Amino acid sequence: MRPEMTNAVRLSSHPTFRIRKGSLIVPSIYLFSLIYAATLAFLSLDVFKDRINYLRYAESSLAILQGYFNKGILVALVNEPVWLLINTDESVKSPL
């Protein structure tokens, strides 16, 4: 062994967490993830209080973007310009 390596820690000598074959840890993680994702996917959109604000933001995105540019280019660039440009399409309409 080289002299500069005598005081070094050998990583291969440290125990590592190993999942044994046939262990229930990995399937449990997948099951929990699936249940969590399904719970979030089946939530009604009416549960979220800020939904109407997001719809208004999407409907008037062009005016919001123009207001940001009037305040300055830096203000426009840090306030989600791509999102606002995507939502300038007329197909974004509120169902309300």
N, CA and C atoms as a LAMMPS dump frame, in Angstrom:
ITEM: TIMESTEP
0
ITEM: NUMBER OF ATOMS
288
ITEM: BOX BOUNDS ff ff ff
-5.0000000000000000e+02 5.0000000000000000e+02
-5.0000000000000000e+02 5.0000000000000000e+02
-5.0000000000000000e+02 5.0000000000000000e+02
ITEM: ATOMS id mol type element x y z
1 1 1 N 0.84 -1.176 0
2 1 2 C 0 0 0
3 1 3 C 0.882 1.234 0
4 2 1 N 0.434 2.258 -0.7
5 2 2 C 1.211 3.488 -0.767
6 2 3 C 1.209 4.169 0.59
7 3 1 N 2.295 4.876 0.943
8 3 2 C 2.383 5.507 2.26
9 3 3 C 1.321 6.581 2.481
10 4 1 N 0.91 7.316 1.432
11 4 2 C -0.085 8.367 1.632
12 4 3 C -1.486 7.797 1.871
13 5 1 N -1.666 6.499 1.648
14 5 2 C -2.969 5.872 1.815
15 5 3 C -3.097 5.156 3.157
16 6 1 N -2.098 5.202 4.009
17 6 2 C -2.158 4.447 5.255
18 6 3 C -3.23 4.972 6.204
19 7 1 N -3.466 6.281 6.232
20 7 2 C -4.471 6.854 7.125
21 7 3 C -5.81 7.086 6.424
22 8 1 N -5.907 6.738 5.177
23 8 2 C -7.147 6.965 4.428
24 8 3 C -8.187 5.912 4.799
25 9 1 N -9.403 6.292 4.701
26 9 2 C -10.504 5.373 4.987
27 9 3 C -10.816 4.597 3.72
28 10 1 N -10.873 3.316 3.864
29 10 2 C -11.199 2.478 2.725
30 10 3 C -12.715 2.319 2.685
31 11 1 N -13.317 2.776 1.602
32 11 2 C -14.761 2.722 1.491
33 11 3 C -15.292 1.299 1.424
34 12 1 N -14.494 0.4 0.907
35 12 2 C -14.966 -0.975 0.788
36 12 3 C -15.084 -1.661 2.14
37 13 1 N -14.464 -1.098 3.184
38 13 2 C -14.535 -1.724 4.501
39 13 3 C -15.765 -1.281 5.289
40 14 1 N -16.491 -0.251 4.807
41 14 2 C -17.665 0.238 5.521
42 14 3 C -18.895 -0.574 5.155
43 15 1 N -19.721 -0.851 6.147
44 15 2 C -20.951 -1.587 5.825
45 15 3 C -21.912 -0.697 5.045
46 16 1 N -22.615 -1.289 4.149
47 16 2 C -23.603 -0.55 3.37
48 16 3 C -24.972 -1.166 3.591
49 17 1 N -25.986 -0.359 3.357
50 17 2 C -27.343 -0.855 3.488
51 17 3 C -27.679 -1.651 2.239
52 18 1 N -27.903 -2.896 2.41
53 18 2 C -28.231 -3.749 1.277
54 18 3 C -29.638 -4.306 1.464
55 19 1 N -30.388 -4.29 0.394
56 19 2 C -31.729 -4.85 0.422
57 19 3 C -31.622 -6.295 -0.026
58 20 1 N -32.048 -7.166 0.844
59 20 2 C -31.96 -8.594 0.536
60 20 3 C -32.983 -8.971 -0.522
61 21 1 N -32.651 -9.956 -1.283
62 21 2 C -33.579 -10.465 -2.277
63 21 3 C -34.785 -11.046 -1.545
64 22 1 N -35.964 -10.689 -1.987
65 22 2 C -37.168 -11.164 -1.324
66 22 3 C -37.629 -10.242 -0.209
67 23 1 N -36.951 -9.118 -0.024
68 23 2 C -37.327 -8.165 1.011
69 23 3 C -38.613 -7.451 0.608
70 24 1 N -39.382 -7.019 1.581
71 24 2 C -40.641 -6.318 1.317
72 24 3 C -40.482 -4.804 1.261
73 25 1 N -39.267 -4.307 1.401
74 25 2 C -39.052 -2.86 1.429
75 25 3 C -39.37 -2.228 0.081
76 26 1 N -38.819 -2.749 -0.983
77 26 2 C -39.016 -2.152 -2.31
78 26 3 C -40.48 -2.23 -2.75
79 27 1 N -41.152 -3.363 -2.648
80 27 2 C -42.573 -3.375 -3.009
81 27 3 C -43.419 -2.453 -2.126
82 28 1 N -43.055 -2.295 -0.876
83 28 2 C -43.792 -1.393 0.012
84 28 3 C -43.642 0.055 -0.435
85 29 1 N -42.454 0.426 -0.866
86 29 2 C -42.224 1.788 -1.361
87 29 3 C -43.055 2.029 -2.623
88 30 1 N -43.081 1.064 -3.532
89 30 2 C -43.886 1.211 -4.744
90 30 3 C -45.377 1.295 -4.421
91 31 1 N -45.839 0.482 -3.495
92 31 2 C -47.246 0.503 -3.116
93 31 3 C -47.622 1.836 -2.482
94 32 1 N -46.784 2.341 -1.589
95 32 2 C -47.044 3.635 -0.964
96 32 3 C -47.071 4.739 -2.02
97 33 1 N -46.14 4.701 -2.959
98 33 2 C -46.083 5.717 -4.022
99 33 3 C -47.325 5.664 -4.894
100 34 1 N -47.788 4.48 -5.21
101 34 2 C -48.977 4.324 -6.031
102 34 3 C -50.22 4.848 -5.311
103 35 1 N -50.359 4.531 -4.038
104 35 2 C -51.505 5.013 -3.261
105 35 3 C -51.464 6.53 -3.132
106 36 1 N -50.301 7.082 -2.886
107 36 2 C -50.147 8.534 -2.755
108 36 3 C -50.494 9.237 -4.069
109 37 1 N -49.991 8.712 -5.183
110 37 2 C -50.261 9.312 -6.495
111 37 3 C -51.745 9.217 -6.842
112 38 1 N -52.367 8.08 -6.543
113 38 2 C -53.797 7.918 -6.831
114 38 3 C -54.629 8.871 -5.98
115 39 1 N -54.246 9.055 -4.737
116 39 2 C -54.967 9.98 -3.866
117 39 3 C -54.909 11.391 -4.42
118 40 1 N -53.75 11.828 -4.858
119 40 2 C -53.624 13.174 -5.426
120 40 3 C -54.345 13.291 -6.763
121 41 1 N -54.325 12.24 -7.56
122 41 2 C -54.951 12.292 -8.878
123 41 3 C -56.471 12.368 -8.783
124 42 1 N -57.05 11.772 -7.759
125 42 2 C -58.503 11.748 -7.642
126 42 3 C -59.071 12.875 -6.805
127 43 1 N -58.24 13.809 -6.361
128 43 2 C -58.758 14.966 -5.638
129 43 3 C -59.542 15.858 -6.593
130 44 1 N -60.625 16.379 -6.117
131 44 2 C -61.421 17.29 -6.934
132 44 3 C -60.68 18.617 -7.061
133 45 1 N -60.792 19.241 -8.224
134 45 2 C -60.134 20.53 -8.416
135 45 3 C -60.747 21.617 -7.554
136 46 1 N -61.968 21.408 -7.104
137 46 2 C -62.613 22.398 -6.255
138 46 3 C -62.011 22.447 -4.864
139 47 1 N -61.205 21.462 -4.526
140 47 2 C -60.557 21.419 -3.214
141 47 3 C -59.526 22.532 -3.087
142 48 1 N -58.916 22.886 -4.206
143 48 2 C -57.853 23.867 -4.187
144 48 3 C -58.455 25.27 -4.231
145 49 1 N -58.207 26.059 -3.221
146 49 2 C -58.812 27.378 -3.073
147 49 3 C -58.303 28.374 -4.114
148 50 1 N -57.125 28.17 -4.622
149 50 2 C -56.5 29.14 -5.514
150 50 3 C -56.8 28.861 -6.985
151 51 1 N -57.681 27.915 -7.268
152 51 2 C -57.96 27.509 -8.645
153 51 3 C -58.449 28.674 -9.494
154 52 1 N -59.35 29.476 -8.973
155 52 2 C -59.913 30.591 -9.731
156 52 3 C -58.828 31.611 -10.074
157 53 1 N -57.899 31.843 -9.147
158 53 2 C -56.809 32.778 -9.429
159 53 3 C -55.926 32.28 -10.564
160 54 1 N -55.659 30.975 -10.605
161 54 2 C -54.848 30.426 -11.689
162 54 3 C -55.572 30.533 -13.027
163 55 1 N -56.885 30.334 -13.024
164 55 2 C -57.642 30.463 -14.266
165 55 3 C -57.631 31.907 -14.759
166 56 1 N -57.779 32.848 -13.867
167 56 2 C -57.735 34.264 -14.253
168 56 3 C -56.329 34.631 -14.762
169 57 1 N -55.313 34.093 -14.113
170 57 2 C -53.924 34.331 -14.524
171 57 3 C -53.703 33.812 -15.94
172 58 1 N -54.277 32.645 -16.244
173 58 2 C -54.116 32.068 -17.574
174 58 3 C -54.916 32.842 -18.622
175 59 1 N -56.095 33.329 -18.248
176 59 2 C -56.931 34.055 -19.199
177 59 3 C -56.342 35.411 -19.574
178 60 1 N -55.75 36.088 -18.625
179 60 2 C -55.241 37.441 -18.896
180 60 3 C -53.715 37.466 -18.933
181 61 1 N -53.123 36.395 -19.427
182 61 2 C -51.67 36.283 -19.399
183 61 3 C -50.979 37.306 -20.298
184 62 1 N -51.586 37.646 -21.417
185 62 2 C -50.968 38.628 -22.304
186 62 3 C -50.898 40.006 -21.641
187 63 1 N -51.968 40.405 -20.988
188 63 2 C -51.974 41.693 -20.284
189 63 3 C -50.973 41.695 -19.127
190 64 1 N -50.876 40.575 -18.429
191 64 2 C -49.917 40.466 -17.316
192 64 3 C -48.492 40.559 -17.853
193 65 1 N -48.227 39.864 -18.96
194 65 2 C -46.889 39.892 -19.553
195 65 3 C -46.527 41.295 -20.039
196 66 1 N -47.478 41.998 -20.644
197 66 2 C -47.23 43.369 -21.088
198 66 3 C -46.969 44.284 -19.89
199 67 1 N -47.68 44.071 -18.802
200 67 2 C -47.444 44.855 -17.593
201 67 3 C -46.05 44.625 -17.037
202 68 1 N -45.588 43.363 -17.077
203 68 2 C -44.233 43.063 -16.609
204 68 3 C -43.188 43.732 -17.491
205 69 1 N -43.403 43.714 -18.825
206 69 2 C -42.445 44.361 -19.725
207 69 3 C -42.434 45.873 -19.544
208 70 1 N -43.574 46.44 -19.188
209 70 2 C -43.615 47.885 -18.918
210 70 3 C -42.794 48.247 -17.686
211 71 1 N -42.683 47.312 -16.754
212 71 2 C -41.894 47.555 -15.54
213 71 3 C -40.403 47.35 -15.784
214 72 1 N -40.066 46.617 -16.834
215 72 2 C -38.661 46.39 -17.157
216 72 3 C -38.435 44.991 -17.675
217 73 1 N -37.364 44.827 -18.428
218 73 2 C -37.064 43.533 -19.044
219 73 3 C -36.717 42.487 -17.985
220 74 1 N -36.003 42.895 -16.942
221 74 2 C -35.639 41.953 -15.891
222 74 3 C -36.875 41.462 -15.148
223 75 1 N -37.797 42.356 -14.884
224 75 2 C -39.043 41.972 -14.21
225 75 3 C -39.799 40.967 -15.065
226 76 1 N -39.835 41.181 -16.367
227 76 2 C -40.537 40.27 -17.272
228 76 3 C -39.853 38.908 -17.335
229 77 1 N -38.538 38.887 -17.297
230 77 2 C -37.819 37.62 -17.424
231 77 3 C -37.896 36.747 -16.179
232 78 1 N -38.095 37.341 -15.016
233 78 2 C -38.125 36.534 -13.793
234 78 3 C -39.539 36.167 -13.361
235 79 1 N -40.547 36.6 -14.101
236 79 2 C -41.93 36.312 -13.735
237 79 3 C -42.614 35.39 -14.729
238 80 1 N -42.017 34.247 -14.982
239 80 2 C -42.581 33.177 -15.794
240 80 3 C -43.014 33.61 -17.192
241 81 1 N -42.122 34.174 -18.006
242 81 2 C -42.536 34.634 -19.331
243 81 3 C -42.952 33.494 -20.262
244 82 1 N -42.314 32.338 -20.152
245 82 2 C -42.659 31.214 -21.031
246 82 3 C -44.074 30.732 -20.726
247 83 1 N -44.386 30.601 -19.441
248 83 2 C -45.725 30.188 -19.024
249 83 3 C -46.773 31.196 -19.521
250 84 1 N -46.465 32.465 -19.402
251 84 2 C -47.402 33.487 -19.852
252 84 3 C -47.571 33.461 -21.366
253 85 1 N -46.488 33.219 -22.103
254 85 2 C -46.583 33.133 -23.563
255 85 3 C -47.377 31.908 -24.01
256 86 1 N -47.201 30.804 -23.316
257 86 2 C -47.965 29.599 -23.649
258 86 3 C -49.459 29.869 -23.463
259 87 1 N -49.804 30.604 -22.428
260 87 2 C -51.208 30.84 -22.113
261 87 3 C -51.817 32.022 -22.849
262 88 1 N -51.106 32.645 -23.77
263 88 2 C -51.708 33.731 -24.533
264 88 3 C -52.647 33.199 -25.607
265 89 1 N -52.655 31.911 -25.806
266 89 2 C -53.545 31.286 -26.786
267 89 3 C -54.999 31.514 -26.376
268 90 1 N -55.849 31.749 -27.348
269 90 2 C -57.267 32.006 -27.092
270 90 3 C -58.015 30.754 -26.643
271 91 1 N -57.384 29.578 -26.753
272 91 2 C -58.081 28.358 -26.366
273 91 3 C -58.176 28.209 -24.855
274 92 1 N -57.456 29.024 -24.112
275 92 2 C -57.514 28.962 -22.656
276 92 3 C -58.701 29.798 -22.199
277 93 1 N -59.765 29.127 -21.855
278 93 2 C -60.972 29.807 -21.401
279 93 3 C -61.413 29.193 -20.082
280 94 1 N -61.932 30.015 -19.215
281 94 2 C -62.431 29.528 -17.936
282 94 3 C -63.808 28.902 -18.108
283 95 1 N -64.033 27.758 -17.455
284 95 2 C -65.364 27.158 -17.528
285 95 3 C -66.38 27.893 -16.667
286 96 1 N -65.94 28.913 -15.973
287 96 2 C -66.846 29.655 -15.086
288 96 3 C -67.672 30.657 -15.843
